[in-house]
Every structure is written in C-alpha cells, then in structure tokens.
Amino acid sequence: MFAGAAREAVFSNPDVIKRVNADFVPVALKAGLVNRPPDDEEGLLYREIERSKPAPQGICVVNSAGKVLNWTLMFDDDKSVLAFFDRAMDRSEERRVG
C-alpha cells in the first residue's frame, strides 16, 4: 500500500480522526527528506525519524522534542490504529516521568 492510500485508509475512520484531532498534530513528511535529511535545523527532526525508521515509509509519532515514540508500517484493523496512538501516549508519559 502506498503512503497516500495508507493515510486515506487510516485517517478516514471517524474515531481515528477524533483521536488525532484531540491528542496529536498530524504532519505528512516527504519520504525523500526522511531518507536524505537536510543539513539544517529541520534536518535534526528528519535525522531522528530516519535513524529509527523500520522501513522507508510508515507512520510514526514523535514528541514535542522530536524524539520518536512509536512506529508502524501498517495496521490490522481500526482497533490497532487506536492502540498505536495509546502506546505513543503511554511512551510520551514515560518519557516525561523518566
């Protein structure tokens, strides 16, 4: 599945849209910049994402400091999308405490 198709499938579910709007700031990045980060301030974020990526494309969640909290390449069903967001939120809390 191509990135556009994945985004359309994942982010067309009303429960997912509600959750994203409540807890996240969605951003679509160009794969070329993730795979070849620029050498500037913005590139710091791209390099962090590139360093941790399991494959050239996917969906990841980063915290406000630009640290990757969770990655996925695909979802089994709508429940797994929400579980992915739950895990990212849990990891965000862990990083604040730890």
All heavy atoms as an XYZ file, in Angstrom:
765
protein
N       0.846     -1.170      0.000
C       0.000      0.000      0.000
C       0.894      1.236      0.000
O       1.840      1.318      0.760
C      -0.893     -0.024      1.243
C      -1.854      1.119      1.294
S      -2.918      1.170      2.772
C      -3.662     -0.419      2.777
N       0.618      2.163     -0.852
C       1.383      3.407     -0.918
C       0.973      4.326      0.228
O      -0.092      4.198      0.802
C       1.158      4.103     -2.261
C       1.742      3.346     -3.406
C       0.942      2.584     -4.231
C       3.107      3.374     -3.648
C       1.477      1.862     -5.276
C       3.658      2.655     -4.693
C       2.842      1.894     -5.511
N       1.857      5.267      0.542
C       1.640      6.157      1.694
C       0.312      6.898      1.602
O      -0.406      7.006      2.589
C       2.799      7.137      1.824
N      -0.022      7.416      0.432
C      -1.282      8.139      0.280
C      -2.479      7.260      0.554
O      -3.436      7.663      1.214
N      -2.430      6.031      0.055
C      -3.524      5.092      0.289
C      -3.609      4.718      1.765
O      -4.698      4.603      2.323
C      -3.339      3.846     -0.569
N      -2.464      4.541      2.406
C      -2.452      4.225      3.834
C      -3.054      5.359      4.634
O      -3.866      5.144      5.533
C      -1.031      3.937      4.303
N      -2.646      6.586      4.322
C      -3.196      7.738      5.054
C      -4.694      7.818      4.848
O      -5.445      8.071      5.788
C      -2.524      9.033      4.602
C      -1.154      9.239      5.182
C      -0.645     10.637      4.944
N      -0.609     11.019      3.559
C       0.443     10.884      2.761
N       1.557     10.353      3.219
N       0.398     11.276      1.511
N      -5.150      7.592      3.615
C      -6.581      7.674      3.336
C      -7.340      6.597      4.098
O      -8.376      6.860      4.692
C      -6.838      7.529      1.839
C      -8.304      7.655      1.475
C      -8.532      7.562     -0.016
O      -7.665      7.995     -0.789
O      -9.592      7.046     -0.401
N      -6.824      5.378      4.106
C      -7.499      4.277      4.800
C      -7.497      4.491      6.306
O      -8.511      4.312      6.973
C      -6.835      2.954      4.446
N      -6.371      4.881      6.861
C      -6.238      5.038      8.309
C      -7.007      6.252      8.808
O      -7.724      6.184      9.803
C      -4.752      5.158      8.706
C      -4.604      5.536     10.174
C      -4.023      3.854      8.413
N      -6.873      7.352      8.113
C      -7.426      8.609      8.609
C      -8.793      8.945      8.039
O      -9.209     10.097      8.034
C      -6.423      9.742      8.379
C      -5.146      9.518      9.141
C      -3.979      9.197      8.490
C      -5.136      9.595     10.523
C      -2.813      8.967      9.197
C      -3.974      9.363     11.245
C      -2.806      9.047     10.582
N      -9.534      7.928      7.608
C     -10.904      8.158      7.180
C     -11.906      7.650      8.218
O     -13.086      7.928      8.125
C     -11.167      7.471      5.830
O     -11.014      6.068      5.953
N     -11.425      6.961      9.227
C     -12.269      6.446     10.291
C     -12.600      7.588     11.255
O     -11.693      8.234     11.788
C     -11.529      5.318     11.026
C     -12.304      4.783     12.198
O     -12.687      5.519     13.096
N     -12.510      3.482     12.195
N     -13.892      7.829     11.529
C     -14.268      8.943     12.415
C     -13.649      8.869     13.811
O     -13.278      9.896     14.383
C     -15.793      8.840     12.492
C     -16.185      8.097     11.265
C     -15.062      7.157     10.958
N     -13.513      7.651     14.377
C     -12.904      7.526     15.711
C     -11.427      7.908     15.677
O     -10.912      8.526     16.609
C     -13.053      6.097     16.241
C     -14.498      5.739     16.542
O     -15.286      6.659     16.868
O     -14.843      4.543     16.455
N     -10.752      7.539     14.609
C      -9.338      7.880     14.461
C      -9.181      9.385     14.280
O      -8.328     10.012     14.908
C      -8.698      7.101     13.294
C      -7.293      7.604     13.009
C      -8.697      5.605     13.592
N     -10.006      9.977     13.440
C      -9.954     11.423     13.209
C     -10.176     12.182     14.520
O      -9.444     13.116     14.847
C     -11.002     11.847     12.158
C     -10.638     11.266     10.790
C     -11.122     13.366     12.081
C     -11.745     11.379      9.773
N     -11.166     11.744     15.296
C     -11.453     12.392     16.582
C     -10.247     12.297     17.508
O      -9.860     13.271     18.149
C     -12.678     11.729     17.220
C     -13.104     12.338     18.520
C     -14.343     11.640     19.052
C     -14.733     12.217     20.401
N     -15.919     11.563     20.944
N      -9.626     11.124     17.566
C      -8.465     10.921     18.441
C      -7.277     11.766     17.998
O      -6.604     12.396     18.807
C      -8.092      9.432     18.449
C      -6.910      9.103     19.318
C      -7.274      9.303     20.792
N      -6.122      9.157     21.640
C      -5.628      8.011     22.073
N      -6.206      6.870     21.741
N      -4.571      8.002     22.833
N      -7.007     11.772     16.710
C      -5.882     12.563     16.194
C      -6.104     14.035     16.486
O      -5.203     14.729     16.964
C      -5.670     12.309     14.689
C      -4.701     13.309     14.099
C      -5.174     10.888     14.460
N      -7.295     14.525     16.221
C      -7.585     15.941     16.468
C      -7.484     16.308     17.943
O      -7.103     17.432     18.281
C      -8.967     16.301     15.936
C      -8.988     16.398     14.433
O      -7.970     16.633     13.796
N     -10.156     16.205     13.844
N      -7.788     15.373     18.821
C      -7.755     15.657     20.256
C      -6.342     15.615     20.836
O      -6.018     16.397     21.725
C      -8.644     14.668     21.006
N      -5.500     14.701     20.328
C      -4.237     14.435     21.009
C      -2.969     14.622     20.191
O      -1.874     14.515     20.749
C      -4.233     12.990     21.537
C      -5.303     12.754     22.586
O      -5.581     13.682     23.371
O      -5.860     11.643     22.617
N      -3.077     14.859     18.896
C      -1.897     14.870     18.043
C      -1.925     16.034     17.058
O      -2.967     16.648     16.845
C      -1.801     13.554     17.254
C      -1.678     12.342     18.133
C      -2.807     11.657     18.550
C      -0.438     11.909     18.565
C      -2.697     10.544     19.378
C      -0.318     10.797     19.384
C      -1.453     10.115     19.795
N      -0.783     16.311     16.476
C      -0.668     17.280     15.390
C      -0.183     16.490     14.171
O       0.997     16.139     14.094
C       0.335     18.411     15.725
C       0.486     19.356     14.548
C      -0.090     19.148     16.980
N      -1.087     16.151     13.254
C      -0.671     15.333     12.110
C       0.174     16.127     11.123
O      -0.110     17.284     10.833
C      -1.999     14.903     11.477
C      -2.979     15.939     11.903
C      -2.503     16.464     13.236
N       1.231     15.492     10.653
C       2.134     16.104      9.686
C       2.534     15.027      8.684
O       2.927     13.930      9.091
C       3.398     16.663     10.372
C       4.370     17.233      9.356
C       3.033     17.696     11.418
N       2.436     15.317      7.416
C       2.910     14.396      6.385
C       4.279     14.889      5.925
O       4.449     16.053      5.567
C       1.936     14.359      5.211
N       5.265     14.017      5.998
C       6.626     14.360      5.596
C       6.946     13.731      4.249
O       6.446     12.661      3.931
C       7.626     13.854      6.638
C       7.428     14.350      8.061
C       8.445     13.692      8.982
C       7.544     15.858      8.135
N       7.799     14.384      3.509
C       8.250     13.830      2.241
C       9.256     12.722      2.518
O      10.238     12.926      3.233
C       8.893     14.905      1.383
C       7.914     15.951      0.898
C       8.610     16.954      0.016
C       7.598     17.963     -0.485
N       8.226     18.959     -1.356
N       9.006     11.544      1.963
C       9.891     10.396      2.190
C      11.321     10.727      1.778
O      12.271     10.310      2.433
C       9.377      9.174      1.435
N      11.487     11.496      0.718
C      12.826     11.850      0.265
C      13.614     12.614      1.313
O      14.821     12.420      1.459
N      12.941     13.474      2.073
C      13.622     14.234      3.123
C      13.910     13.372      4.346
O      14.906     13.580      5.035
C      12.805     15.462      3.513
C      12.712     16.549      2.446
C      11.774     17.664      2.897
C      14.076     17.111      2.113
N      13.042     12.397      4.609
C      13.300     11.482      5.718
C      14.475     10.575      5.363
O      15.345     10.312      6.187
C      12.049     10.644      6.063
C      12.374      9.587      7.109
C      10.920     11.536      6.553
N      14.507     10.116      4.122
C      15.562      9.201      3.691
C      16.887      9.911      3.425
O      17.940      9.290      3.484
C      15.113      8.422      2.463
C      13.939      7.515      2.784
O      13.895      6.906      3.832
N      12.980      7.445      1.883
N      16.842     11.201      3.146
C      18.044     12.013      2.931
C      17.836     13.360      3.622
O      17.538     14.367      2.986
C      18.292     12.202      1.423
C      18.722     10.935      0.718
C      18.879     11.116     -0.779
N      17.676     11.538     -1.492
C      16.615     10.773     -1.740
N      16.590      9.546     -1.328
N      15.585     11.226     -2.406
N      17.995     13.373      4.949
C      17.701     14.585      5.717
C      18.593     15.763      5.324
O      19.781     15.576      5.057
C      17.993     14.178      7.166
C      18.005     12.696      7.172
C      18.424     12.273      5.801
N      18.012     16.956      5.275
C      18.824     18.147      5.004
C      19.753     18.436      6.183
O      19.519     17.980      7.306
C      17.784     19.263      4.834
C      16.566     18.778      5.540
C      16.597     17.280      5.479
N      20.788     19.179      5.922
C      21.767     19.518      6.953
C      21.436     20.893      7.531
O      22.145     21.872      7.305
C      23.184     19.495      6.368
C      24.246     19.590      7.439
O      23.960     19.217      8.588
O      25.363     20.051      7.123
N      20.336     20.954      8.266
C      19.910     22.203      8.895
C      19.085     21.863     10.133
O      19.016     20.701     10.536
C      19.128     23.081      7.910
C      17.870     22.418      7.354
O      17.425     21.379      7.908
O      17.323     22.931      6.375
N      18.480     22.856     10.751
C      17.688     22.641     11.967
C      16.547     21.651     11.734
O      16.312     20.759     12.542
C      17.124     23.974     12.475
C      18.157     24.874     13.109
C      18.678     24.322     14.422
O      17.873     23.821     15.232
O      19.896     24.376     14.636
N      15.844     21.834     10.628
C      14.745     20.921     10.309
C      15.274     19.496     10.110
O      14.616     18.515     10.441
C      14.019     21.396      9.054
C      12.796     20.593      8.700
C      12.081     21.131      7.479
O      12.655     21.944      6.723
O      10.928     20.723      7.268
N      16.479     19.408      9.591
C      17.100     18.114      9.357
C      17.312     17.311     10.628
O      17.384     16.079     10.582
N      17.411     17.983     11.785
C      17.549     17.260     13.057
C      16.357     16.340     13.289
O      16.522     15.183     13.699
C      17.690     18.243     14.224
C      18.948     19.093     14.251
C      18.857     20.130     15.370
C      20.178     18.225     14.403
N      15.157     16.847     13.031
C      13.956     16.036     13.174
C      13.964     14.909     12.149
O      13.714     13.754     12.481
C      12.695     16.884     13.024
C      11.379     16.108     13.012
C      11.165     15.356     14.325
C      10.228     17.050     12.727
N      14.270     15.249     10.912
C      14.302     14.225      9.861
C      15.333     13.143     10.188
O      15.087     11.952      9.972
C      14.617     14.843      8.507
C      13.451     15.549      7.867
C      13.426     16.934      7.753
C      12.386     14.839      7.345
C      12.363     17.586      7.149
C      11.313     15.474      6.740
C      11.306     16.844      6.642
O      10.252     17.478      6.044
N      16.480     13.512     10.716
C      17.512     12.524     11.047
C      17.061     11.605     12.189
O      17.348     10.416     12.186
C      18.838     13.200     11.375
C      19.588     13.635     10.119
C      21.014     14.077     10.411
N      21.109     15.315     11.167
C      20.883     16.534     10.650
N      20.564     16.667      9.387
N      20.984     17.610     11.403
N      16.362     12.157     13.175
C      15.835     11.331     14.263
C      14.833     10.316     13.718
O      14.860      9.140     14.086
C      15.178     12.211     15.335
C      14.417     11.459     16.407
C      15.272     10.602     17.323
O      16.516     10.746     17.325
O      14.705      9.760     18.043
N      13.954     10.764     12.847
C      12.976      9.855     12.251
C      13.680      8.830     11.368
O      13.406      7.631     11.443
C      11.919     10.651     11.462
C      11.070     11.476     12.441
C      11.046      9.724     10.624
C      10.172     12.488     11.785
N      14.627      9.276     10.571
C      15.358      8.380      9.665
C      16.140      7.342     10.450
O      16.166      6.155     10.103
C      16.305      9.206      8.782
C      16.881      8.458      7.595
C      18.138      7.683      7.913
O      18.848      8.038      8.874
O      18.401      6.693      7.208
N      16.752      7.762     11.541
C      17.561      6.867     12.362
C      16.745      5.707     12.926
O      17.224      4.586     13.043
C      18.180      7.669     13.514
C      19.019      6.860     14.489
C      19.325      7.628     15.760
N      18.142      7.944     16.549
C      17.464      7.069     17.297
N      17.833      5.817     17.349
N      16.413      7.448     17.985
N      15.496      5.945     13.241
C      14.685      4.942     13.924
C      13.708      4.201     13.017
O      13.030      3.292     13.477
C      13.897      5.616     15.048
O      12.946      6.511     14.506
N      13.652      4.580     11.749
C      12.617      4.005     10.880
C      12.865      2.520     10.601
O      13.996      2.100     10.387
C      12.530      4.771      9.569
C      13.724      4.560      8.672
C      13.618      5.350      7.410
C      14.879      5.058      6.598
N      14.999      5.847      5.452
N      11.795      1.728     10.611
C      11.939      0.310     10.293
C      11.910      0.034      8.786
O      12.304     -1.040      8.352
C      10.733     -0.328     10.991
C       9.716      0.760     11.038
C      10.490      2.045     11.152
N      11.440      1.006      8.012
C      11.329      0.860      6.556
C      11.282      2.272      5.964
O      11.128      3.254      6.684
C      10.066      0.084      6.192
N      11.408      2.392      4.638
C      11.401      3.728      4.032
C      10.107      4.521      4.229
O      10.119      5.734      4.134
C      11.636      3.452      2.552
C      12.352      2.153      2.519
C      11.778      1.369      3.672
N       8.986      3.836      4.478
C       7.734      4.548      4.704
C       7.010      3.934      5.880
O       7.224      2.783      6.223
C       6.837      4.470      3.468
C       7.378      5.241      2.298
C       6.391      5.276      1.161
O       5.203      5.040      1.327
N       6.875      5.581     -0.025
N       6.153      4.707      6.493
C       5.362      4.227      7.614
C       4.740      5.408      8.320
O       4.745      6.528      7.813
N       4.213      5.154      9.480
C       3.608      6.204     10.297
C       4.334      6.193     11.637
O       4.481      5.140     12.264
C       2.102      5.961     10.497
C       1.379      6.043      9.149
C       1.522      6.966     11.488
C      -0.098      5.696      9.216
N       4.800      7.364     12.049
C       5.458      7.441     13.345
C       4.885      8.604     14.136
O       4.259      9.502     13.594
C       6.969      7.553     13.209
S       7.634      9.169     12.890
N       5.102      8.527     15.441
C       4.694      9.583     16.357
C       5.960     10.079     17.040
O       6.762      9.280     17.523
C       3.692      9.057     17.415
C       3.378     10.126     18.443
C       2.419      8.565     16.746
N       6.137     11.387     17.054
C       7.251     11.994     17.766
C       6.684     12.908     18.848
O       5.569     13.397     18.736
C       8.202     12.788     16.837
C       8.802     11.894     15.767
C       7.503     13.968     16.200
N       7.483     13.133     19.885
C       7.043     14.059     20.928
C       7.462     15.483     20.558
O       8.057     15.715     19.507
C       7.553     13.632     22.311
C       9.060     13.691     22.436
O       9.770     14.276     21.625
N       9.560     13.077     23.504
N       7.177     16.415     21.428
C       7.465     17.825     21.127
C       8.956     18.113     21.044
O       9.361     19.122     20.475
C       6.809     18.740     22.160
O       7.319     18.454     23.453
N       9.781     17.215     21.571
C      11.237     17.365     21.474
C      11.791     16.697     20.211
O      12.995     16.713     19.980
C      11.904     16.772     22.710
N      10.898     16.105     19.418
C      11.328     15.462     18.185
C      11.844     14.052     18.364
O      12.459     13.494     17.455
N      11.579     13.437     19.515
C      12.010     12.059     19.766
C      10.907     11.102     19.340
O       9.740     11.278     19.696
C      12.355     11.833     21.242
C      13.485     12.702     21.715
C      14.749     12.446     20.916
C      15.874     13.346     21.316
N      16.988     13.301     20.406
N      11.285     10.083     18.583
C      10.312      9.110     18.086
C       9.774      8.280     19.240
O      10.536      7.745     20.038
C      10.947      8.211     17.013
C       9.999      7.098     16.603
C      11.346      9.039     15.793
N       8.453      8.189     19.315
C       7.794      7.415     20.361
C       7.291      6.068     19.855
O       7.243      5.102     20.615
C       6.606      8.198     20.933
C       6.935      9.539     21.575
C       5.648     10.255     21.963
C       7.842      9.344     22.775
N       6.879      6.004     18.601
C       6.269      4.785     18.083
C       6.283      4.809     16.558
O       6.142      5.874     15.955
C       4.825      4.684     18.587
C       4.305      3.276     18.673
O       5.021      2.319     18.404
N       3.043      3.139     19.052
N       6.475      3.651     15.963
C       6.460      3.470     14.507
C       5.523      2.327     14.152
O       5.402      1.360     14.902
C       7.847      3.040     14.017
C       8.723      4.091     13.459
C       9.824      4.605     14.072
C       8.645      4.734     12.195
N      10.427      5.528     13.271
C       9.720      5.627     12.098
C       7.765      4.647     11.130
C       9.936      6.428     10.985
C       7.979      5.438     10.019
C       9.052      6.317      9.958
N       4.914      2.395     12.991
C       4.184      1.261     12.428
C       4.278      1.325     10.910
O       4.420      2.405     10.337
C       2.717      1.217     12.881
O       2.140     -0.034     12.492
C       1.903      2.352     12.287
N       4.205      0.179     10.299
C       4.192      0.107      8.842
C       2.783     -0.099      8.328
O       2.466      0.269      7.204
C       5.102     -1.024      8.356
C       6.558     -0.901      8.790
C       7.361     -2.086      8.278
C       7.159      0.403      8.335
N       1.941     -0.731      9.155
C       0.556     -0.984      8.751
C      -0.260     -1.336      9.990
O       0.287     -1.538     11.073
C       0.490     -2.122      7.743
C       1.027     -3.418      8.300
S       1.454     -4.686      7.132
C       0.002     -5.228      6.461
N      -1.550     -1.398      9.785
C      -2.469     -1.737     10.865
C      -3.312     -2.934     10.448
O      -3.658     -3.078      9.277
C      -3.395     -0.558     11.180
C      -2.668      0.669     11.637
C      -2.467      1.738     10.787
C      -2.183      0.755     12.930
C      -1.798      2.874     11.206
C      -1.513      1.894     13.362
C      -1.324      2.951     12.497
N      -3.664     -3.766     11.423
C      -4.513     -4.923     11.140
C      -5.983     -4.530     11.011
O      -6.714     -5.114     10.229
C      -4.375     -5.973     12.247
C      -2.988     -6.591     12.269
O      -2.352     -6.699     11.209
O      -2.547     -6.966     13.369
N      -6.397     -3.549     11.804
C      -7.787     -3.120     11.805
C      -7.880     -1.759     12.493
O      -6.872     -1.216     12.944
C      -8.681     -4.148     12.500
C      -8.200     -4.501     13.903
O      -7.604     -3.631     14.582
O      -8.414     -5.642     14.329
N      -9.082     -1.226     12.575
C      -9.272      0.096     13.181
C      -8.870      0.117     14.658
O      -8.335      1.114     15.144
C     -10.718      0.557     13.037
C     -11.077      0.900     11.598
O     -10.154      1.150     10.798
O     -12.289      0.909     11.277
N      -9.091     -0.982     15.375
C      -8.706     -1.031     16.789
C      -7.195     -0.912     16.952
O      -6.714     -0.308     17.908
C      -9.197     -2.326     17.435
C     -10.684     -2.366     17.655
C     -11.075     -3.664     18.331
C     -12.579     -3.732     18.497
N     -12.997     -4.990     19.127
N      -6.443     -1.479     16.016
C      -4.984     -1.423     16.131
C      -4.458     -0.008     15.898
O      -3.410      0.353     16.429
C      -4.309     -2.430     15.195
O      -4.544     -2.119     13.850
N      -5.193      0.803     15.139
C      -4.798      2.202     14.950
C      -4.896      2.937     16.281
O      -3.969      3.632     16.694
C      -5.676      2.901     13.880
C      -5.298      4.365     13.746
C      -5.592      2.185     12.542
N      -6.010      2.767     16.957
C      -6.206      3.433     18.246
C      -5.220      2.900     19.284
O      -4.707      3.665     20.104
C      -7.654      3.280     18.700
C      -8.682      3.943     17.769
C     -10.099      3.599     18.200
C      -8.482      5.444     17.688
N      -4.907      1.609     19.230
C      -3.917      1.036     20.151
C      -2.533      1.635     19.883
O      -1.761      1.872     20.819
C      -3.883     -0.483     20.010
N      -2.214      1.892     18.624
C      -0.955      2.538     18.254
C      -0.856      3.920     18.902
O       0.162      4.280     19.486
C      -0.874      2.647     16.727
C       0.249      3.473     16.209
C       1.548      2.976     16.169
C       0.024      4.756     15.726
C       2.597      3.742     15.673
C       1.062      5.526     15.227
C       2.349      5.020     15.200
N      -1.940      4.682     18.836
C      -1.958      6.006     19.463
C      -1.876      5.898     20.980
O      -1.206      6.705     21.629
C      -3.190      6.793     19.041
C      -3.197      7.188     17.593
C      -4.345      7.077     16.837
C      -2.056      7.668     16.975
C      -4.354      7.449     15.499
C      -2.048      8.036     15.645
C      -3.204      7.921     14.909
N      -2.561      4.901     21.559
C      -2.479      4.695     23.012
C      -1.037      4.432     23.435
O      -0.561      4.994     24.422
C      -3.353      3.511     23.448
C      -4.839      3.793     23.367
O      -5.227      4.981     23.325
O      -5.613      2.814     23.348
N      -0.346      3.584     22.694
C       1.043      3.253     23.032
C       1.928      4.493     22.918
O       2.799      4.718     23.761
C       1.559      2.139     22.125
C       2.984      1.752     22.393
C       3.158      1.143     23.775
N       4.575      0.852     23.994
C       5.236      1.140     25.090
N       4.636      1.690     26.111
N       6.512      0.859     25.208
N       1.716      5.297     21.895
C       2.503      6.523     21.750
C       2.262      7.461     22.933
O       3.211      8.047     23.467
C       2.158      7.221     20.437
N       1.021      7.577     23.361
C       0.717      8.434     24.509
C       1.358      7.876     25.781
O       1.905      8.625     26.586
C      -0.800      8.574     24.686
C      -1.489      9.307     23.554
S      -0.971     11.025     23.387
C      -1.780     11.744     24.792
N       1.314      6.545     25.951
C       1.961      5.924     27.108
C       3.454      6.210     27.102
O       4.030      6.549     28.138
C       1.737      4.407     27.113
C       0.312      4.016     27.431
O      -0.470      4.871     27.896
O      -0.027      2.834     27.197
N       4.087      6.078     25.964
C       5.529      6.330     25.868
C       5.838      7.797     26.125
O       6.859      8.128     26.703
C       6.061      5.899     24.506
C       5.943      4.387     24.351
C       6.936      3.741     23.467
N       8.291      3.979     23.912
C       9.320      4.114     23.066
N       9.118      4.034     21.772
N      10.533      4.317     23.516
N       4.941      8.673     25.696
C       5.131     10.101     25.944
C       5.111     10.369     27.451
O       5.947     11.116     27.958
C       4.035     10.903     25.250
O       4.168     12.273     25.514
N       4.192      9.740     28.153
C       4.110      9.889     29.610
C       5.364      9.305     30.271
O       5.901      9.895     31.202
C       2.855      9.196     30.155
C       1.576      9.889     29.774
C       1.467     11.298     30.344
O       1.862     11.515     31.497
O       0.996     12.176     29.615
N       5.825      8.149     29.793
C       7.020      7.517     30.348
C       8.225      8.448     30.223
O       9.030      8.560     31.135
C       7.324      6.201     29.628
C       6.335      5.107     29.913
C       6.482      3.920     28.969
O       7.477      3.846     28.214
O       5.587      3.060     28.977
N       8.347      9.119     29.091
C       9.489      9.999     28.880
C       9.420     11.241     29.761
O      10.439     11.790     30.138
C       9.595     10.386     27.405
C       9.992      9.191     26.565
C      10.610      9.589     25.300
N      11.003      8.369     24.610
C      11.836      8.341     23.629
N      12.353      9.447     23.171
N      12.152      7.221     23.036
N       8.210     11.710     30.051
C       8.074     12.878     30.928
C       8.450     12.516     32.360
O       9.052     13.309     33.057
C       6.640     13.397     30.909
C       6.394     14.349     29.779
C       5.045     14.928     29.903
N       4.350     14.475     28.704
C       3.087     14.610     28.469
N       2.311     15.163     29.359
N       2.556     14.197     27.366
N       8.069     11.328     32.781
C       8.331     10.882     34.144
C       9.795     10.464     34.286
O      10.455     10.789     35.251
C       7.383      9.706     34.533
C       7.790      9.134     35.880
C       5.953     10.169     34.554
N      10.295      9.697     33.287
C      11.644      9.140     33.375
C      12.664     10.057     32.893
O      13.354     10.851     33.188
